[in-house]
Amino acid sequence: MMISKIKTYITSKILSDDILKKFISGAFWSVLGNVIVKGLSLVAGLFVAKLLGSISFGELSIIKSTLSVFGLLASFGLGFTITKLIGESLQKDAKQVGQVISAANVIIFISSFLFGLGLVLFAPLISIFLYKNESLIIPLRLSGVFLFFNAINTYQLGLISGFQLFKGLARINTILGIVSFPIILLFTYFLGLKGTLIAMICNSMIGCSLNYSIIKKEQRIKGIVILYEKLYKRIRKILSFSLPLALREIIYSTGNWITYYLLLEKSDFGEVGIFNSANQLSQIILFLPGAILGVSLSMLSTHRENKKNYVSLVKKSLLFNFIIVVVVGVFIAIFSGLIYDFYGNSYQGGREVLYVLILCTIPMSFISVFEQICISSSKPNWVTIFTFLGQFSIIVSVVILFYFSEKALSLAYSYLIGYSTFAITMYLFLKKRKMLV
C-alpha cells in the first residue's frame, strides 16, 4: 500500500513536473560529483588536522583566512556572475555567449595574477608584522601561487554551471577527488604545513586542466567563438554586475579574517585550530546545499520571467536545504565524540564548539538560497548590503562575548548570532518585496 502511494506521488508530482525533473537531474549530477571531490577533501581534512596538530592546523587556518581575502578579490565575483550571464545568453545566440566568455577571461586572468602576485610579495610583511610569525612567509607565498589557480578554477566552475554541464562536471570531480586525496595526504605527511599548501597547488592545477577540457568541448559543440576584440563595453557591463558580488566577497572574507585574527590575538594558534576543526566539520552539513548552488542559480536565471516556475524553484531549494541540514547535522552531532577522539587531545573543547556551529548551518543554508534569489533577479547589491550587516553583527558579537571568554566557543556563538540575524533580516526584506510568495 505504501509503495503504491509512493509510486503514485512520483508519477503525478515529480515525473509530470518538467521544472522539477530538470532541477533534480542537475542536482543529482552536481551532488554526485561533489560527493566524491568534496567528500574526499573533507575526509582528507580530518587527516590533515590530525597530522598537523592543533597549532600547525591553526597556522593553516590563519593562512586560509588570509588567502580568502585575497582569493575572493581575485575571483571578483565572476563565479556567480558568469553562471547567470551564460544562463541568460544561451537563450539568445552563440555569438553573445562568446562575447561574455571573452570579456570574463580577460578579467579573471588579470585579477588572479595581480592578487596572487600581491600575496607573494607582501608575505613577509603579513607574516612578521601582522602574525608575528616569521615561519609563515614561505607558506603564505605558496598560498599566493594557489590563489592564482583557485580563482581561475572558481570562474571555470561558474562557466560550467552556466552551460548546465552537471553530468560532465560530475565526471571531472570524480577524477579530481580520486587524484587529489592521496596527494594532500602524502605531501602533508612528509612536508607538514608546506606540503599541504604544495598539494593544494597541484590539485588546483589539475582541476583547471580538467575544467578547461570540458569547456572547450562545449564551445565547439555550440559553435561559440572566442574573439578578444572590442571588449571594452562587455568588460564594463560584466564588472558593473560582478562588482557588488566582489564587494560582498570582500566583506565576507574580511569579516571572517577579522574574527580569526581576534581569536588569535586573544588566545593562540591552538584555539584557532580547535575552532577551525569544528568549522571544517560543520561545512560537511552545508556540503549538499552548496553542491546545488550552481544548479539553482542557473535555473532561476533561466526561469526568472516565469513567476510560477521561479517561485516553485525557490520553495524546493529552501525545503531541500532545510531537510539536508537537519539530517546531516544530527548525524554529525551523534558521531562527534568519535571524530574528536580521532583528532587527539590537542583538540579538547572542540565538540562544544561544533554543536553551536551545527545550529549555525540552518540560517546559513537559507541565506544561500536568498542570495540566489537576489543574483538571479539582477539585484547583487542587495547581497552586498545584507552580507555587510551579517558580518558586522558577527564582529560586534565577538567583541562583546570575548569579555566573558576568550575562547573558540565564544566565536562559535558569535557566528550563530550573526548568521541568524543575517537570515531573518534578509527573509523579512524579500518577503516584503514579494519575492518569496
N, C-alpha and C positions, 0 to 999 in steps of 0.2 A: 504494500500500500504506500509506504513512504517512498520507495524507489519510483513508483508510478507518479507520485506528486512531484518529485524532483525532475523527472523526465518532462512532465507537462510544463513545469516552470521554465526549464531550459529552452524548450521548444517555443513557448509563447512569449517569453520575456527577453531572452537573450538572442536566440537564433533569428528572431524576427526584427531585431533592433540593429540596423546596419551600423549606426554610430558606435553602439556598444561592442559589436563584433570587431570593428576596426580598432577600437580602443584596447580591447582585450588581446587582440593579436599583436599589436605593437607593444603592449605592456608585457606580454608573455616573452617575446624575444629579448626585450630590453632587460627584463628581470633575469632571464636565463643567463645572458652574457654577464650581467653584473654580479650574479650569484657566484660565478666562477672567479672572475678577476678580483672583485672587491671582497668576496668571501675569503679567498686565499690570502688576499692582502691583509685582512683583519686578523686571520689566524697567524700570519707572519708577524703582525704587530705584537701579538701576545708573546711570541718567542723573542722578538727584539727587546721588549720590555724586560723580560727575564734575563736575557744575555747581558744587557747594558746595566741593569740595576737602576734603582730609583734616581740616583744622582745623575748618571750619564743620560738616562732617559729624560730627566728634567732638562738637561742641556739640549737634547734633541727637540724637546717640546718648545723651548725658547727659540731655537733656530727656526723651527717650523712656523712659529707665530711671527717672527721677523720676515720669513720667506713669504708668508701670506700677505703681508703689507705690500711688499714689492711685487709679488706674483699677481695679485689681483689688479694692481695698477697696470702691469704688463698686458694682461688679457683684455683690459679696457672694456669690460662688459660685453665682449664680442660673442661669447658663448651663447647667451640667450638672444642677443640681437640677431645673429646670423640665422638661428633657428626660426625666428619669427619672419624675417625678411625672405628667406628662401621658401618657407611655407606659403607665403603670400605670392611670391613671384612665380612659383610653379603653376599657379592658376592662370598665368598670363602667357609668357613666352620664354624660350630658352635664352634669347639674347639678353633679356633683363636679368636673368639668373647669372649669366656670365659677367655682366657689369657689376653686380653685387659682390660676387666672389673676387673679382679682380681688385676692387677697391678694398675689400676686407683683408685680402692677402697682404697688400702694401701696409695697411695699418698694423696688423699683428706682427709682421716681421720687424718693423721699425721699433715698435713699443717693447716687444720682448727682448730685442737686442740691447736697447738702451737701458732698461731697468735691470736686466741681467748683468750688464757691464757695471752699472752703478753699484750693485751689491758686491761685486768682486772688488771694485776699487775702494769702497768705503768699509770693507770688512774689518780692517784694523781699528778704525775709529769706533765702530759699533761694538766690537769685542772688548777693547781696552777701556774706553771712556763710558760706555753705557752699561755693559755687563760685568766690567772689571774682571775679565777672564781672558787672558791672552791666548789660551789654548783653543779658543773658538774661532780664531782668524781663518785657519785653513778650512774647517767645516763650513763657515759662512761663505767662503769663496766657492767651495764646491756647490753650495746651495744656489749660488748665482748662476752656475752652469745649468743646474737642474731647472731653474726658473725659466730659462730660455725655451727649453724643450717642452716643459709643462704648459707654458702659456700657449704654445702652438698646438699642443695636444688638446687643450680645453677648447680652442677655436675649432679644431677639426671635428671634435665630438658634436659641437653645436651645428656644424655644417652637415654632418651625417644625420643628425636628428631632423634637420630641416628637410632633407631628402626622404626622410622616413625609412631609412635603410636599417631597420632594427634587427632583422634577421642576419644581415651581413655583419653588423656590429657585434652580434652575439658570437659569431664565429671568431672574429678578431679578439674579443675579450677572452674567449676560451683559450686561444693560443697564448695571449699575453699573460693570463693567470697562471698557466702551467709553466711558462718560461720564467716569469718574474719571481715566483715563490722560492725556488732553490737559490736564485741569485742573491736575494736580500739576506737569506739565512747564512749562506756561505761567507759573503763579504762581511757581515756583522760579526760572525763567529771569529774570523781571522783578523779583522782590522778594527773592530769596535765601532765607535761613532762615525769615524771617517768612512769605514766600509759601508755603513748603512746609507750614507749620502752618495757614495760612488754607485751603489746598487740602484738607488733611486734615479740617478742619471742614466744608467744603462737601460733601465726599464722604460723610462720616458722616451728614450731614443727609439727603442723597439716599437713602442706604441705609436709614435709619429709615423714610422715607416709603414706599419700595417694600416693605419688610418688613411695615409696618402694613397695606398694601392686601391682601396675601395672607392675613394673619392674620384680618382682619375677614371676608374672603370665606369662609374655612374655618369661622369661628364661625357664620355664617349658615347654611351648609350643614348643619352638625351640630346646629343649634338650641341653641348654647351661649349662655347668658345671663350677662352680667357685672353683678353687683349688689354695690355697695360697702356692705354692711351685715353686722353680726355676723361680722366678720373676725378678731377677736382670736385665737381658738383656731387658726384656719387660719394666720394670720401666725406665731404661735408655733411651730406644727408645721413650717412651711417653714424658719423661722430655725434651729430645732434641727437640721435636716438640713443646711442650707447653711452653718451656722457653721463646722464643721470644714473644709469646702471653701474658705470665705472665709479661714480661718486658713492653710490650705495655700497659697492665692494670696498672702497677706501674706508668708509665709515665703519663697516662691519669688521674688516681686518684690523683697523687701527684700534677699535674698541676691544677686540679680542686680545691684541698685543698689550694694551694698557692693563687689562685685568691680569694677564700672566705676569707682567712686569711688576705690578703692585704686590702680587703674591710673592714673587721672588724677593722684592725689597723688604717685605715684612717677615719673610721666613727664610727659605733656602731652596736650592735646586731639588732637594728631596721632596718637599711639599708640592713643588711644581710637577714632579714626576708622578706623585700619587694622584693629583688632580687629573693629569692627562691620561693616566691609566684608566680611570673611571670614565673620563670623557670619551676615550677611544672605544670602550665597551658600549657606551650609550649610543655611539654612532652606528652600531650594528642595528639598533632599533630603527633608525632612520634610513637604513640601507635600502629597503624596498620602496618606500615613498620617494627617496631620491632617485631610484632607478627609473621611475616612470616620469620624471620631470620633463625630459625631452619629448616623450610621447604626448603628455598632456598639453604642453605649450604648443607643439606643432599642430595638434588637432584643434585646440582652442583658437589658434591663429587662422586656421583654415575655415572654421565654422563660426567665426565671430559675427558674421552678418545674419546668421540664423539663430534667433533668440532661443527657440525651443531646444535645439541641439546644444547650444552653448551652455545653457543652464543645466541641462542633463549631464553634460560632461563635468561641470563644476561639482555637482552633488555626488557623482560617482567617485570623483577624485577625493573629496573630503571623507566620504564613507570608507573608501579603501584605506586611506591613511590612518583613520581612527582605529579600525579593526586590527590592522597590522601592528601599529604601535602598542596597543594594549596586549595583544597576544605575545608578541616577541618580548615586550618589556617584562611581563610576568615570568616568562621562561628564563630570561637572563637573571632576574632577581632570585629565582629559585636556585640557580646554579652559581650564584656569585661567590659563595663560600669556597667551592672547588676551584674557581678561577683564581681567587686571591691566595689560596694555598699554593697554587702553581707558581704565582708571581714570586712568592717568598716573603720573608719577614720585613724587608725594607719598605714594603707597601702597606704597612699596618694603618688602619683607618680608611682605607680605600673603599671598603664596602659601604660605609655610611654615605660617603660622597656619591657613590654610584646610585644608591637608592634615590637621592634627591635629583640627580641628573636624569634618571629614568622618568620621573614625573615631568621633567623639563621637556622631554621629547614630544609630549602631547601638544602643547601650544606651538612648538617648532614645526611639527608636521602640518598643522593648519596654516601657519604662516607661509609655507612654501606654496600652497595652493592659492592663497590670497595674492601672493606676488605674481603667480602665473596669470591671474585674472587681470591685474594691472598692466603687465607687459603685453599680453595679447590684445588689450584694449588701447594700446598705444599711450599708456599713462605711466611710463617708467619713473617719472618724477615723484609719483606717489610712493613708490617703493623706497626711494631715497629718503623721503621725509619720515616715513614710519620706521625705517632702519635706524635713522638718527635718534628718534625717540626711544626705540628699544635699547640701543647701546648706551644712551645717556642714562636710562633708568638702571641698567646693569651697573654702570660705573658708580652712580650715586649709592646704590645698594652696597657695593663693595666697600666704599669709603665708610659707610655707616656701620656695617657688620664687622669690619676689621677693628673697630673699637672694642668689640666684645671678644673676638677670637681671630687671631691672625693665622688661620689655617685654611687648608683646601676646602673644608666643609663650608666655611663662610662664603667662599667664592661660588660654590655649588648653589647655595641658597640665593645668592645674588643673581645667578643665571635664571633660576626658577621665577623670581620676582620680575626680572627684566623681560623675559620672553612671554610671560603671562600677560604683562602689561601691553607688550607689543601686539600679541594676538587679539586681545579683547578690543583694543583701540582700533585696530585695522578692520576687525569684523563689524563693529558698530558703524564705521565710516562707509564700508562697502554696502552694508545693509541700508543705510540711509540713501545711498546713491542707487539703490535698487539693482545692484549687480549680483545679488545672492538669492534672488527670487525667480 
